[in-house]
Every structure is written in structure tokens, then in C-alpha cells.
Amino acid sequence: MNQQAGLLDTAPRFPDRSLPIAILGCGRVAQDAHLPAYTAHGLSIAGVWGGNVSEMRTIRERFPSVRTVYSSPEELLADPEVAVVDIATPVAAREKWIAAAVAADKHVLAQKPLTLTPDTLAPLLAEAQARGLKVAVNQNGRWAPAWRAATLLVRSGAIGDVFAVSHLHDKQLPPIAGTPFDDLDHMLVTDYLLHWIDISRVWLGGKTASTIQASDARVPGQPEAARNPWSASIAITCTDGARAEMRVTGNVRTATPSCPFWIHGTTGTVRGSVLFGSDRVALDDGDTVTEFPLAGQWFVDGFAGAMGELLCAIAEDREPDNSALSNLVTVRLMLAARDSASQGGAVVELPELRL
């Protein structure tokens, strides 16, 4: 029997929309998602800096809520009005700018992947904590309405002890060939699937990961110019036997694109999908299927949600749910998956990594 429940509260939360935010690294993603999200939710945008001078000349015409276009990252960091720095630079420069923002006594939201060297970043995050600064990661997929609803159900105990998480990427890939993403080794494993690794970790929270296995491969129809493989899979196994699996099949041709997921627990199952209007979530307790209506979209509400959680943590003086310190676990999982893919899918042992 199908039953429809009330709307789960998946909307971004903002205790104080007036805290001034500045974007350091205002490139394509920031212009397509960060700025539209912050504008739509009425956040205070002190200013932006971007390396593309011609784009920066028109940014205030396209986004009138942006008050200042800074001439350099240093000018942005020196602005006493700025309370939060949204760092959206490429990963190679990210640690440098996190350090500079912390030195300038700014709270930070950093793009993912947070770092490729978690051991070197950990002392910097400890320094930020000592200064009373919050450093969060823009794992915006956590606030995709369907994934957020699933998280609320899992954390409420609605399906008991989670023992299996499954994801299928049943849609076209975003443009990769000819973009900087194609220059990243094992790009699907190390960058694109990072959102799926992170949300799986959230749903398996509290467990201990023991192994990870990943592989990627070229597929029929993939153009020669595309350097990176277009299919990939990752499997994470925990010490209690719980397991998370994610699979990108390739550049899927379909009129009904979706990214379905399943979360199996000891007392029930959550089923859903994200992206391209496929968003849905249902709770199956073995007798009754309860469907939950959803509001919003990953793009751009997920980006607002990541910033909103940081603003809540600042106001409530606590660690954000998407804290950088916690996100080092996501990074370590990704790096181990990269090592596995580099070794042709070999199983990589994890040093009892707490999820």
C-alpha cells in the first residue's frame, strides 16, 4: 500500500543571513551555483574575486547582490567586513588559501575535494579550532533534497542499523573531455564520485571501514579525445559487514535520467533518486511504503544548504556537520579508492577508518 507522508524539512537553514560572505575563486561553478544559491536565499555577498578578468568585469551586472569585485585574493582577505570566505579555487591552491583565511580570522567554506594531503591539512584545522574559527566543506550533495530526506530518516532510526548502501548513476556524464577535469587522474573516482562517497559515509556513520575497492574503464562509444575512463565503481566494506557500493555505468543515453539509491537497514529500506527531476524518497518498513514529497533541487539548494550549515555552526558555536576535520575521512576514503583504481581494482586495506 502506498501512503504519502508530510514534507520532511530538507530546506537550508539560516540563523543569520546578514553575515558577509566573499567568494575566493569565482569561476564557472561559483557563477553557476554558489552565487545563484546565495542570491536566491538572500545571503549577504560582500564580494568576489576570480582569475578571469573579463568575467569579473560583468559579475555585478549579472549578480547585483555582489557588493565588491576584489582586485586580488589578498584584498578580499584584508576586507574587515568579510566574515566567511567561500574558497572555490582548484584543489592545488586550496590549502594555501584556507591557511590565509584562517590567518585573517575568517570562517571558511572550502570546495571539495578539500585536500589531497590530509596529513598536512590536519594541523591547520587544529589551529582554526584554537582560534574559534569554523572550517566547513562544500559537500553540497548532502543537501540535495532526496539525499537530505534520506539522511533525516536514517538518523531518526527509521530503518534500524544500516547494512547496505547502493547507488547507480543512470544518466549522461557532465562534460569532461577537453575540460580541466579530464586532466585529473581517475577523475570519476577522485572528484565526481566524491559526493557519493561522502553521502554513503554519512549513512554508514559510526561504523568502521575496513577495505575499499575501486576500478574504472573506458567504454564503447567513448571518444578517443576523452582521456579519463567513463565508467567506474567503488565498494566500501565495514568491519561489521555493512557495505556501500556506487557505480557509474558510462555516458548513459536515456530520456529519463536519474541517480537511484537504496539504503537497507535491519528494520526497513529507504529508496530514492536525485538529479534531473528524478528526485524522490520512500520509506519501506516491510508492510507499508511511505512516500515523502520533496521541495527544491540539488542545484542550487544543495549549495545553499552547505553554506547554511556553516552559518548555523557559527551562530551556535559548534562544529558544522560538514566540518573540514570530519571531511578528512571522506578524503582518506577517496585517496584509498584512487590507489585501488591505480592498481587495477586491488582491495585496499583501511586502518580502521571511523566513518
C-alpha positions in Angstrom: 0.0 0.0 0.0 1.3 3.5 -0.9 1.0 6.2 1.6 2.1 9.8 1.4 3.7 11.5 4.4 4.2 15.1 5.3 7.1 17.1 3.9 10.4 16.4 5.6 12.3 19.6 6.5 15.1 19.4 4.0 15.4 23.2 3.4 18.6 25.0 4.1 18.7 26.8 7.5 20.0 30.3 8.0 20.1 31.7 11.5 21.6 35.0 10.3 21.5 35.9 6.6 23.5 39.1 7.2 26.9 37.6 7.9 29.0 38.8 5.0 30.4 36.1 2.6 33.1 36.6 0.0 33.9 34.1 -2.8 37.6 33.5 -3.4 37.9 31.7 -6.8 34.7 32.9 -8.6 34.9 30.6 -11.6 32.3 28.7 -13.5 31.0 26.6 -10.6 30.7 29.6 -8.4 28.9 31.6 -11.0 26.6 28.8 -11.9 25.8 27.5 -8.4 27.3 29.5 -5.5 26.1 32.9 -6.5 22.6 31.9 -7.7 22.2 29.9 -4.4 23.3 32.7 -2.1 21.2 35.3 -4.1 18.1 33.1 -4.1 18.3 32.7 -0.3 19.0 36.3 0.4 22.5 35.9 1.9 24.9 38.8 2.2 27.6 38.7 -0.5 30.3 41.1 0.4 32.2 40.4 -2.8 34.1 38.0 -5.1 37.5 37.5 -6.7 38.1 35.5 -9.8 41.1 34.9 -12.1 39.1 35.6 -15.3 39.3 39.4 -15.5 36.7 39.7 -18.3 34.1 37.7 -16.4 34.8 39.8 -13.3 34.0 43.0 -15.2 30.4 41.9 -15.7 29.8 40.0 -12.5 27.9 42.8 -10.7 25.7 43.3 -13.8 24.8 39.6 -13.6 24.6 39.4 -9.8 23.6 42.9 -8.4 23.8 41.4 -4.9 27.6 41.3 -5.1 28.8 44.4 -3.5 32.6 44.3 -4.4 34.8 42.8 -7.0 38.2 42.5 -5.4 41.4 43.0 -7.4 43.2 40.2 -5.7 42.7 37.4 -3.1 44.7 39.4 -0.7 42.4 42.4 -0.9 39.4 40.1 -0.3 41.1 38.6 2.8 42.0 42.0 4.1 38.4 43.3 4.0 37.3 43.6 7.6 33.6 43.3 6.5 34.1 39.7 5.3 33.3 37.1 7.9 33.1 34.0 5.8 35.4 33.1 2.8 34.0 30.7 0.3 37.1 29.1 -1.3 36.4 27.7 -4.7 39.8 27.6 -6.2 41.3 24.4 -7.8 42.4 21.9 -5.2 46.1 22.5 -5.7 45.8 26.0 -4.2 43.0 25.3 -1.7 45.2 24.5 1.3 47.2 27.7 0.8 44.0 29.9 0.8 42.5 28.1 3.7 45.6 28.9 5.7 45.5 32.5 4.6 41.8 32.8 5.5 42.4 31.3 9.0 45.3 33.7 9.4 43.0 36.6 8.6 40.5 35.3 11.2 37.8 34.3 8.7 35.5 31.3 8.8 35.8 29.1 5.7 33.7 27.1 3.4 36.1 25.1 1.1 35.2 23.4 -2.2 35.6 19.7 -2.5 37.8 17.8 -2.6 39.1 19.5 0.5 42.7 18.4 0.0 44.8 15.6 -1.5 47.2 15.7 1.5 45.0 15.2 4.6 48.0 14.8 7.0 49.4 18.2 6.2 46.0 19.9 6.5 45.1 18.5 9.9 47.4 20.8 11.9 45.9 23.8 10.1 42.4 22.7 11.0 43.6 22.3 14.7 44.8 25.9 14.5 41.4 27.1 13.2 39.7 25.4 16.1 42.0 27.0 18.6 41.1 30.4 17.1 37.4 29.7 17.3 37.0 29.6 13.6 34.7 27.2 11.7 36.0 25.4 8.6 33.5 23.5 6.5 33.5 21.7 3.2 31.1 22.4 0.3 29.8 18.8 0.2 26.6 20.2 -1.3 25.2 16.8 -2.2 24.3 16.3 1.4 21.6 18.9 1.0 20.2 17.6 -2.3 16.6 17.3 -1.1 16.3 13.5 -1.7 19.7 12.7 0.0 18.9 15.1 2.8 15.5 13.5 3.4 17.2 10.0 3.4 19.7 11.3 6.0 17.0 12.5 8.2 15.2 9.2 8.0 18.4 7.2 8.7 19.4 9.4 11.6 15.9 9.1 13.1 16.3 5.3 13.3 13.5 4.7 10.7 15.3 1.7 9.2 17.4 0.5 12.1 21.0 -0.4 11.6 22.1 0.3 8.1 23.9 -2.6 6.4 23.9 -1.8 2.7 24.0 1.4 0.6 23.7 1.2 -3.2 24.0 3.9 -5.9 23.5 3.7 -9.6 24.4 6.6 -12.0 21.8 6.2 -14.7 22.4 9.4 -16.7 24.7 11.2 -19.0 28.0 12.4 -17.6 28.7 16.1 -17.4 31.1 17.5 -20.0 34.5 16.0 -19.2 36.6 15.7 -22.5 38.5 18.9 -23.2 37.9 20.3 -19.7 40.4 20.6 -16.8 38.6 17.7 -15.1 39.9 15.4 -17.8 43.5 16.2 -16.6 42.8 14.6 -13.2 43.9 11.0 -12.8 40.9 8.7 -12.3 38.6 11.7 -12.3 35.4 9.8 -11.7 36.9 8.2 -8.6 38.8 11.2 -7.2 36.4 14.0 -8.0 33.0 13.3 -9.5 32.0 10.4 -7.2 33.3 12.2 -4.1 29.7 13.3 -3.4 28.6 9.7 -3.5 31.5 8.6 -1.2 30.6 11.3 1.2 26.9 10.7 1.5 27.5 6.9 1.8 29.8 7.7 4.7 27.0 9.8 6.3 24.5 6.9 6.1 27.0 4.5 7.5 28.0 6.9 10.2 29.5 5.4 13.3 30.7 2.3 11.6 34.4 1.4 10.9 35.5 1.0 7.3 37.9 -1.9 6.7 38.5 -2.1 3.0 37.8 -0.2 -0.2 37.9 -1.4 -3.8 37.6 0.8 -7.0 38.0 0.4 -10.7 37.5 2.5 -13.8 37.4 1.6 -17.5 36.9 3.1 -20.9 33.5 2.1 -22.5 32.3 1.6 -26.1 31.3 4.9 -27.7 33.7 6.9 -25.5 35.7 9.3 -27.8 39.4 8.9 -28.1 39.8 12.5 -27.0 38.3 11.7 -23.6 41.4 10.8 -21.5 39.6 9.6 -18.4 37.6 6.4 -18.3 33.8 6.9 -18.4 32.8 4.1 -16.1 33.8 3.5 -12.5 32.7 1.6 -9.4 33.6 1.9 -5.7 32.8 -0.5 -2.9 33.4 0.2 0.8 33.2 -2.6 3.3 32.9 -2.1 7.1 34.1 -4.3 9.9 30.6 -5.4 10.8 29.9 -6.5 7.1 28.0 -3.3 6.1 28.8 -2.2 2.6 28.4 0.8 0.3 28.6 0.4 -3.5 28.4 3.0 -6.2 28.5 2.6 -9.9 28.8 4.9 -12.9 28.0 2.8 -16.0 29.2 5.4 -18.5 27.6 8.1 -20.7 24.1 6.7 -20.4 21.6 7.6 -23.2 18.2 7.9 -21.7 15.1 10.1 -21.8 14.6 9.6 -18.1 17.9 10.3 -16.4 18.2 9.6 -12.7 20.6 8.6 -9.9 18.7 6.0 -7.9 19.9 4.9 -4.4 18.9 2.3 -1.9 19.6 2.2 1.9 18.9 -1.1 3.5 18.6 -1.3 7.3 17.6 -4.0 9.8 14.0 -2.7 10.1 13.4 -1.1 6.7 14.6 0.4 3.4 14.9 3.9 2.0 14.6 4.2 -1.8 15.1 7.3 -3.8 16.7 9.2 -6.6 18.5 12.5 -7.2 19.1 14.9 -10.1 17.3 15.8 -13.3 13.8 15.9 -11.8 14.0 12.3 -10.7 14.0 13.4 -7.0 12.0 11.0 -4.8 12.2 9.3 -1.4 10.2 6.5 0.0 10.4 4.5 3.3 9.5 0.8 3.2 9.1 -0.9 6.6 8.2 -4.2 5.1 4.5 -3.7 5.3 3.9 -0.1 4.1 5.6 2.2 1.6 5.5 5.8 2.7 6.4 8.4 0.0 7.7 11.8 1.1 7.1 14.8 -1.1 10.2 16.9 -1.8 10.8 20.6 -2.4 13.9 22.2 -4.1 16.7 20.8 -6.2 20.4 19.8 -5.6 21.3 22.7 -7.9 21.1 25.2 -6.3 19.6 24.4 -2.9 22.4 22.0 -2.0 24.9 24.8 -2.3 22.8 27.0 -0.1 22.5 24.1 2.4 26.2 23.6 2.7 26.7 27.3 3.5 23.7 27.4 5.7 25.1 24.6 7.9 28.3 26.6 8.3 26.3 29.7 9.3 24.3 27.7 11.8 27.5 26.3 13.3 29.0 29.8 13.7 25.8 31.1 15.4 25.5 28.0 17.6 29.3 27.8 18.3 29.6 24.1 17.3 31.3 22.1 14.7 29.4 22.1 11.4 28.0 18.7 10.2 30.2 19.3 7.1 33.3 20.2 9.1 36.7 20.0 7.4 38.0 17.9 10.2 35.3 15.3 9.7 35.7 15.6 5.9 39.2 14.3 6.1 37.6 10.8 6.5 35.9 11.4 3.1 39.2 12.4 1.6 41.0 9.4 3.0 38.3 7.1 1.5 38.7 8.8 -1.9 42.5 8.6 -1.8 42.3 4.9 -1.0 39.8 4.4 -3.8 42.3 6.2 -6.1 45.0 3.8 -5.0 42.8 0.8 -5.7 41.9 2.1 -9.2 45.6 2.7 -9.9 46.3 -0.9 -9.0 43.6 -2.3 -11.3 40.9 -2.7 -8.7 43.0 -4.2 -5.9 41.5 -4.3 -2.5 43.0 -1.6 -0.3 43.0 -2.1 3.5 41.9 0.8 5.6 43.5 1.5 9.0 40.1 1.0 10.8 38.7 4.3 9.5 35.8 5.5 11.6 33.0 6.8 9.4 
